């Protein structure tokens, strides 16, 4: 039987429309957009059009869009660039993050804190998706704060209360960033409707090319560059621009906005079907974050009585592609910091994340659920006493 891919939260295939939009920029329109000749001017025009398209998809202006090489760079630039700008003014910045942030935010914050560049505060998040707002208000009252909270958690699909957090941060005079990598294209994401200061998007989660991303920076937001060496992207992100990548990202964003409502409704139906099937077939399984509002494309299960790595390997051998959590922790065999934050460091369950996409079908999910139940039963039998 054909293998079943259910790891769309890790990456997605490049859709045909995106590939076709990029192809001319890889062949005849290959110039450096900083060059003054006709090849450069054509490339610069394509880059400008891509910036305008991406801005429209977010409800922003083109001048507020800065292209990066992906979500990780965008997150790093947001949290380190804004705190560096505060430090450059002689202030001691506080960076507030949630306990379930992506490693691109968590690790950057830890590194900067260990170097004495900022003070880090971590907000607890409950399995129901609530954030410690009282603690947030306390820290905001102290001033000089940057807050970073992801819109949709990449491991559980939990939706964080970004609009409420934006209101509180704005009222206190702080700066608010959100990693919207897992939200864009699945939920309505508009910087016009939600007046956030900075927001990160990447291409390969929305059927665009890998190694592409952007950072929205609202006009007037103080931010310093992390890289130096050229004036590209108004000197905030120097380096020769990947014009084909920018065009691919912008095309994927435009299509994602156009199709978001219909896709989300279909994915929500599939998600509910998968979770109903698995909770019936697998005894004692837990839906991680199951009581919280979640994105329609992620179902994370806690499975007691099995080894997580063995479970993933067994599913792969059966042709079912899923993950244990974030695919970005390359080579990691340790437990998930997200699951530990939600359920404690001694949580005994193995974690399996099923993530759905535009090519997912009910038939695929039925096969995956049945195979999952069979594999869990077999592995539990192997671990049984005696």
C-alpha positions as CSV (number, residue, x, y, z in Angstrom):
1,X,0.0,0.0,0.0
2,X,1.1,3.6,-0.6
3,X,2.6,5.3,2.4
4,X,0.5,7.9,4.3
5,X,2.1,11.3,5.0
6,X,0.7,12.9,8.2
7,X,3.5,15.2,9.1
8,X,2.4,18.4,7.4
9,X,3.3,20.5,10.5
10,X,6.9,19.5,9.9
11,X,6.9,20.5,6.2
12,X,4.6,20.5,3.2
13,X,5.2,19.8,-0.5
14,X,5.6,22.8,-2.8
15,X,2.4,23.2,-4.7
16,X,2.3,23.5,-8.5
17,X,1.3,27.2,-8.6
18,X,4.2,28.1,-6.3
19,X,6.7,26.1,-8.4
20,X,5.5,27.7,-11.6
21,X,5.7,31.2,-10.1
22,X,9.3,30.6,-9.0
23,X,10.6,29.0,-12.2
24,X,11.2,32.2,-14.2
25,X,13.2,33.6,-11.4
26,X,15.5,30.6,-11.5
27,X,16.1,30.9,-15.2
28,X,15.7,34.0,-17.3
29,X,15.0,36.5,-14.5
30,X,18.1,35.5,-12.5
31,X,19.6,38.9,-11.8
32,X,20.8,40.4,-8.5
33,X,18.0,42.8,-7.5
34,X,20.7,45.3,-6.4
35,X,22.3,45.5,-9.8
36,X,21.4,48.5,-12.0
37,X,21.2,46.7,-15.3
38,X,18.1,45.3,-16.9
39,X,18.5,41.8,-15.3
40,X,18.8,43.4,-11.9
41,X,15.9,45.7,-12.5
42,X,13.6,42.8,-13.5
43,X,14.6,40.9,-10.4
44,X,14.0,44.0,-8.3
45,X,10.6,44.4,-9.8
46,X,9.7,40.8,-9.0
47,X,11.0,41.2,-5.4
48,X,8.9,44.4,-5.0
49,X,5.8,42.6,-6.3
50,X,6.4,39.7,-3.9
51,X,6.7,42.1,-1.0
52,X,3.4,43.7,-1.9
53,X,1.7,40.3,-2.3
54,X,3.0,39.1,1.1
55,X,2.0,42.4,2.7
56,X,-1.6,42.2,1.3
57,X,-1.9,38.6,2.6
58,X,-1.1,39.8,6.2
59,X,-2.9,43.1,6.1
60,X,0.3,45.0,6.2
61,X,2.2,47.6,4.0
62,X,5.1,46.5,1.8
63,X,7.5,48.6,3.8
64,X,6.7,46.4,6.9
65,X,7.8,43.2,5.2
66,X,11.3,41.9,5.6
67,X,12.3,38.6,3.9
68,X,14.4,36.1,5.8
69,X,15.7,32.6,5.3
70,X,13.0,31.0,7.3
71,X,11.0,30.9,10.5
72,X,14.0,30.4,12.8
73,X,15.8,33.4,11.5
74,X,12.6,35.5,11.6
75,X,12.0,34.5,15.3
76,X,15.6,35.2,16.2
77,X,15.6,38.6,14.5
78,X,12.3,39.5,16.2
79,X,13.2,38.7,19.8
80,X,17.0,39.5,19.7
81,X,16.7,42.5,17.4
82,X,14.0,44.2,19.6
83,X,15.8,43.5,22.9
84,X,19.1,44.7,21.4
85,X,17.4,47.9,20.4
86,X,16.3,48.5,24.0
87,X,19.9,47.7,25.2
88,X,21.3,50.1,22.7
89,X,19.3,52.8,24.4
90,X,20.9,51.9,27.7
91,X,17.9,50.0,29.0
92,X,17.9,46.5,30.5
93,X,15.4,44.6,28.4
94,X,13.0,41.9,29.7
95,X,12.1,39.2,27.2
96,X,8.8,37.4,28.1
97,X,8.1,34.0,26.4
98,X,5.7,31.2,27.1
99,X,6.7,27.8,28.3
100,X,5.6,26.2,25.0
101,X,7.5,28.4,22.5
102,X,9.4,26.9,19.6
103,X,13.1,26.3,20.1
104,X,13.8,29.2,17.8
105,X,12.5,31.5,20.5
106,X,13.4,29.5,23.6
107,X,17.0,28.8,22.7
108,X,17.6,32.4,21.5
109,X,16.2,33.7,24.8
110,X,18.3,31.3,26.9
111,X,21.5,32.2,25.0
112,X,21.0,35.9,25.3
113,X,20.1,35.6,29.0
114,X,23.3,33.5,29.7
115,X,25.3,36.2,28.0
116,X,23.8,38.8,30.2
117,X,22.0,40.6,27.4
118,X,18.5,40.4,28.8
119,X,16.3,39.2,31.6
120,X,14.1,36.3,30.6
121,X,10.6,35.5,32.1
122,X,8.7,32.4,31.2
123,X,4.9,32.3,31.4
124,X,3.2,29.1,32.3
125,X,0.6,27.6,29.8
126,X,-2.0,25.1,31.0
127,X,-3.2,22.1,29.1
128,X,-6.4,24.1,28.5
129,X,-4.4,26.7,26.7
130,X,-4.6,29.5,29.3
131,X,-1.6,31.7,29.8
132,X,-0.5,33.2,33.1
133,X,-1.8,36.7,32.4
134,X,-1.4,37.9,36.0
135,X,2.4,37.3,35.7
136,X,2.4,39.0,32.3
137,X,0.8,42.1,33.8
138,X,3.3,42.1,36.7
139,X,6.3,42.0,34.3
140,X,4.8,44.6,31.9
141,X,4.4,47.0,34.8
142,X,8.2,47.0,35.3
143,X,8.7,48.4,31.7
144,X,11.2,47.7,28.9
145,X,9.5,44.5,27.8
146,X,9.4,42.4,24.6
147,X,6.8,39.6,24.6
148,X,7.0,36.6,22.3
149,X,4.1,34.1,22.1
150,X,3.3,31.7,19.3
151,X,-0.1,31.9,17.7
152,X,-0.5,28.1,17.4
153,X,1.7,25.6,19.1
154,X,3.6,23.4,16.7
155,X,3.5,20.3,18.8
156,X,-0.1,20.3,20.2
157,X,-2.0,22.8,18.0
158,X,-3.0,24.8,21.1
159,X,-4.1,28.3,20.1
160,X,-2.7,31.0,22.5
161,X,-4.7,34.1,23.3
162,X,-2.7,36.4,21.0
163,X,-5.3,39.2,20.6
164,X,-5.7,39.5,24.4
165,X,-1.9,39.5,24.9
166,X,-1.5,42.1,22.2
167,X,-4.0,44.4,24.0
168,X,-2.2,44.0,27.3
169,X,1.3,44.5,25.9
170,X,0.3,47.5,23.8
171,X,-1.5,49.2,26.8
172,X,1.7,48.8,28.9
173,X,3.9,50.2,26.1
174,X,5.7,46.9,25.4
175,X,6.6,45.2,22.1
176,X,4.7,42.1,21.0
177,X,5.9,39.3,18.6
178,X,4.2,36.2,17.6
179,X,5.5,33.1,15.8
180,X,2.6,32.5,13.4
181,X,4.3,29.7,11.4
182,X,1.7,27.1,12.3
183,X,-1.2,29.6,12.3
184,X,-1.0,31.2,8.9
185,X,-3.2,29.5,6.4
186,X,-5.1,27.6,9.0
187,X,-6.5,30.4,11.1
188,X,-7.3,34.0,10.1
189,X,-4.0,35.9,10.7
190,X,-4.1,39.7,10.1
191,X,-1.9,42.3,11.5
192,X,-4.6,44.8,10.6
193,X,-7.2,43.1,12.8
194,X,-4.7,42.3,15.6
195,X,-2.3,45.2,15.9
196,X,0.8,43.2,16.8
197,X,4.2,44.7,16.5
198,X,6.1,41.8,14.9
199,X,5.0,38.5,13.3
200,X,6.9,35.5,11.7
201,X,5.8,33.4,8.8
202,X,7.7,30.7,6.9
203,X,7.1,29.2,3.4
204,X,7.5,25.5,3.9
205,X,4.6,25.1,6.3
206,X,2.2,26.5,3.7
207,X,3.2,24.6,0.5
208,X,6.0,27.1,-0.3
209,X,9.7,26.5,-0.6
210,X,12.0,25.7,2.3
211,X,14.5,28.3,3.5
212,X,12.0,31.2,2.9
213,X,10.3,33.3,5.5
214,X,9.5,36.9,6.5
215,X,9.3,39.1,9.5
216,X,6.5,41.7,9.7
217,X,7.7,44.8,11.6
218,X,5.1,47.4,12.3
219,X,6.2,50.9,11.3
220,X,7.8,52.6,14.3
221,X,8.9,49.4,16.1
222,X,12.4,49.7,17.4
223,X,14.6,46.8,16.1
224,X,18.3,46.3,15.5
225,X,19.9,44.0,12.9
226,X,21.7,40.8,13.8
227,X,23.6,40.6,10.5
228,X,25.8,43.2,8.8
229,X,27.4,43.7,5.4
230,X,24.9,45.2,3.0
231,X,21.9,47.5,2.7
232,X,19.4,44.8,1.5
233,X,16.0,44.7,3.3
234,X,16.6,48.2,4.4
235,X,19.7,47.0,6.3
236,X,17.7,45.0,8.8
237,X,18.4,41.7,7.0
238,X,21.4,42.3,4.7
239,X,22.5,39.8,2.1
240,X,21.5,39.2,-1.6
241,X,17.8,38.5,-1.6
242,X,16.5,35.1,-2.8
243,X,14.0,36.5,-5.3
244,X,12.7,33.2,-6.4
245,X,12.1,32.2,-2.8
246,X,10.4,35.5,-2.0
247,X,8.1,35.0,-5.0
248,X,7.4,31.4,-3.9
249,X,6.6,32.5,-0.3
250,X,4.4,35.3,-1.4
251,X,2.5,33.1,-3.8
252,X,1.9,30.5,-1.1
253,X,0.7,33.2,1.3
254,X,-1.8,34.6,-1.3
255,X,-3.2,31.1,-2.0
256,X,-3.2,30.3,1.8
257,X,-5.3,33.4,2.5
258,X,-7.7,32.7,-0.4
259,X,-8.2,29.1,0.7
260,X,-8.0,29.4,4.5
261,X,-11.7,29.2,5.3
262,X,-12.5,26.1,3.2
263,X,-9.2,24.3,4.1
264,X,-9.7,24.9,7.8
265,X,-13.3,23.6,7.8
266,X,-12.2,20.4,5.9
267,X,-9.2,19.9,8.2
268,X,-11.3,20.3,11.3
269,X,-13.7,17.6,10.1
270,X,-10.8,15.3,9.4
271,X,-9.2,16.1,12.8
272,X,-12.4,15.3,14.7
273,X,-12.7,12.0,12.7
274,X,-9.1,11.0,13.5
275,X,-9.4,11.8,17.2
276,X,-12.7,9.9,17.5
277,X,-11.2,6.9,15.8
278,X,-8.0,6.8,17.8
279,X,-9.7,7.4,21.2
280,X,-12.0,4.5,20.5
281,X,-9.3,2.1,19.2
282,X,-6.5,2.8,21.6
283,X,-7.2,2.4,25.4
284,X,-5.9,5.1,27.8
285,X,-4.8,7.5,25.0
286,X,-4.8,11.2,25.8
287,X,-5.3,14.0,23.3
288,X,-2.6,16.5,24.4
289,X,-4.3,19.9,24.8
290,X,-7.6,18.3,24.0
291,X,-9.6,20.7,26.1
292,X,-8.0,23.8,24.6
293,X,-8.8,25.6,21.4
294,X,-6.6,24.1,18.8
295,X,-5.6,24.6,15.2
296,X,-7.4,22.2,12.8
297,X,-4.4,20.5,11.5
298,X,-2.6,19.0,14.6
299,X,-3.6,16.1,16.8
300,X,-1.1,15.1,19.5
301,X,-1.6,12.0,21.5
302,X,-0.1,10.9,24.8
303,X,0.2,7.1,24.8
304,X,1.2,5.3,28.1
305,X,2.9,1.9,28.1
306,X,5.1,2.3,25.0
307,X,8.5,3.7,24.1
308,X,8.1,6.8,21.9
309,X,11.0,6.1,19.6
310,X,9.9,2.5,19.0
311,X,6.4,3.6,18.3
312,X,7.5,6.1,15.7
313,X,9.8,3.6,14.0
314,X,7.1,0.9,14.0
315,X,4.7,3.3,12.4
316,X,7.3,4.3,9.8
317,X,7.8,0.6,8.9
318,X,4.0,0.4,8.4
319,X,4.1,3.3,6.0
320,X,2.7,6.0,8.4
321,X,4.7,9.2,8.6
322,X,4.1,11.0,11.8
323,X,6.4,12.7,14.4
324,X,7.0,12.7,18.1
325,X,6.6,16.5,18.3
326,X,8.6,19.2,16.6
327,X,10.7,18.0,13.6
328,X,13.0,21.0,14.2
329,X,14.8,19.5,17.2
330,X,17.2,17.6,14.8
331,X,18.6,14.4,16.2
332,X,16.9,14.9,19.6
333,X,15.8,11.8,21.5
334,X,14.9,13.7,24.7
335,X,11.4,14.5,25.8
336,X,9.4,17.4,24.5
337,X,9.7,20.6,26.5
338,X,6.1,21.4,25.4
339,X,4.6,18.2,26.9
340,X,6.8,18.7,30.0
341,X,5.5,22.3,30.4
342,X,1.9,21.1,30.0
343,X,1.9,17.9,32.0
344,X,5.1,17.8,34.1
345,X,8.6,16.5,33.6
346,X,7.6,13.0,34.8
347,X,4.8,12.6,32.4
348,X,4.8,8.8,31.5
349,X,3.3,9.0,28.0
350,X,4.9,8.7,24.6
351,X,3.9,11.6,22.3
352,X,2.8,11.1,18.7
353,X,1.8,14.1,16.5
354,X,-0.4,13.5,13.5
355,X,-0.6,16.7,11.4
356,X,-3.0,17.0,8.4
357,X,-2.8,18.9,5.2
358,X,-4.6,19.8,2.0
359,X,-3.9,16.3,0.5
360,X,-5.1,14.3,3.6
361,X,-8.1,12.1,3.1
362,X,-10.6,10.3,5.4
363,X,-9.4,7.0,4.0
364,X,-5.8,7.8,4.9
365,X,-6.8,8.7,8.5
366,X,-8.8,5.4,8.9
367,X,-5.8,3.4,7.8
368,X,-3.5,5.4,10.1
369,X,-5.8,5.0,13.1
370,X,-6.1,1.3,12.6
371,X,-2.4,0.8,12.1
372,X,-1.7,3.0,15.1
373,X,-3.9,0.9,17.3
374,X,-2.3,-2.3,16.1
375,X,1.2,-1.1,16.7
376,X,0.4,0.3,20.2
377,X,-1.2,-3.0,21.2
378,X,1.9,-5.0,19.9
379,X,4.4,-2.7,21.7
380,X,2.4,-2.8,24.9
381,X,2.4,-6.5,24.8
382,X,6.2,-6.6,24.4
383,X,6.6,-4.4,27.5
384,X,4.1,-6.3,29.6
385,X,5.5,-7.9,32.8
386,X,6.4,-11.6,32.5
